[in-house]
Amino acid sequence: MTVMDDWLTAACTELGLDPAEVPVPTVLDLARDVAHQVLRPGAPVTAYLLGLAVGRGADPVATAARLAELAGTWPVELGGGRGTD
């Protein structure tokens, strides 16, 4: 087990969630895309938004893909320099 696995198990237990239902690679990929293509503080906020959408019934993989696509097309001038803010 990795530290991520240990953390995921503990956090899911605390929240009454099943760790098998957490698409960790999808969330990490989305956070990376936002951090590098929009701005770093946007990564955890976007992960939270993904969680809200999924909690309201959205498919996590499809929703993450939509957000990643949005991040990939985000204009540099609006993003503040690709992850430097």
C-alpha positions as CSV (number, residue, x, y, z in Angstrom):
1,M,0.0,0.0,0.0
2,T,1.1,3.5,-0.7
3,V,0.6,6.6,1.4
4,M,-2.1,7.6,-1.1
5,D,-3.9,4.3,-0.6
6,D,-3.6,4.7,3.2
7,W,-5.0,8.3,3.1
8,L,-7.8,7.3,0.7
9,T,-8.9,4.5,2.9
10,A,-8.8,6.6,6.1
11,A,-10.6,9.6,4.4
12,C,-13.2,7.4,2.9
13,T,-13.8,5.6,6.2
14,E,-14.2,9.0,7.9
15,L,-16.8,10.1,5.3
16,G,-18.6,6.7,4.9
17,L,-17.4,6.3,1.3
18,D,-16.1,3.3,-0.6
19,P,-12.5,3.8,-1.7
20,A,-13.2,1.7,-4.8
21,E,-15.6,4.3,-6.1
22,V,-12.9,7.1,-6.1
23,P,-11.3,7.5,-9.5
24,V,-8.0,8.7,-8.1
25,P,-6.1,8.8,-11.4
26,T,-8.9,10.9,-13.0
27,V,-8.9,13.4,-10.2
28,L,-5.1,13.7,-10.1
29,D,-5.0,14.1,-13.9
30,L,-7.6,16.8,-13.7
31,A,-5.8,18.6,-10.9
32,R,-2.5,18.5,-12.9
33,D,-4.2,19.9,-16.0
34,V,-5.8,22.8,-14.1
35,A,-2.6,23.5,-12.1
36,H,-0.5,23.7,-15.2
37,Q,-2.9,25.2,-17.8
38,V,-4.9,27.6,-15.7
39,L,-3.5,28.2,-12.2
40,R,-2.3,26.2,-9.2
41,P,-5.0,27.2,-6.7
42,G,-7.6,26.3,-9.3
43,A,-6.6,22.6,-9.0
44,P,-8.1,21.9,-5.5
45,V,-11.1,24.2,-6.2
46,T,-11.8,22.3,-9.5
47,A,-11.5,18.9,-7.7
48,Y,-14.1,20.2,-5.2
49,L,-16.3,21.3,-8.1
50,L,-15.9,17.8,-9.6
51,G,-17.0,16.3,-6.3
52,L,-20.1,18.6,-6.1
53,A,-21.1,17.6,-9.6
54,V,-20.6,13.9,-9.0
55,G,-22.5,14.2,-5.7
56,R,-25.4,15.6,-7.8
57,G,-25.3,12.6,-10.1
58,A,-22.7,13.5,-12.8
59,D,-20.4,10.8,-14.1
60,P,-16.9,11.4,-12.6
61,V,-14.9,10.4,-15.7
62,A,-17.0,12.3,-18.2
63,T,-17.2,15.4,-16.0
64,A,-13.4,15.4,-15.4
65,A,-12.9,15.1,-19.1
66,R,-15.1,18.1,-19.7
67,L,-13.2,20.2,-17.2
68,A,-9.8,19.0,-18.5
69,E,-10.9,20.0,-22.0
70,L,-11.9,23.4,-20.6
71,A,-8.5,23.8,-18.9
72,G,-6.7,22.8,-22.1
73,T,-8.4,25.6,-24.0
74,W,-8.0,28.2,-21.3
75,P,-6.3,31.3,-22.7
76,V,-2.9,32.1,-21.2
77,E,-3.8,35.7,-20.6
78,L,-6.8,34.6,-18.4
79,G,-4.9,31.9,-16.7
80,G,-2.2,34.3,-15.4
81,G,0.8,32.5,-16.9
82,R,0.1,28.8,-16.8
83,G,0.1,27.8,-13.2
84,T,2.1,30.7,-11.7
85,D,-0.6,32.3,-9.6
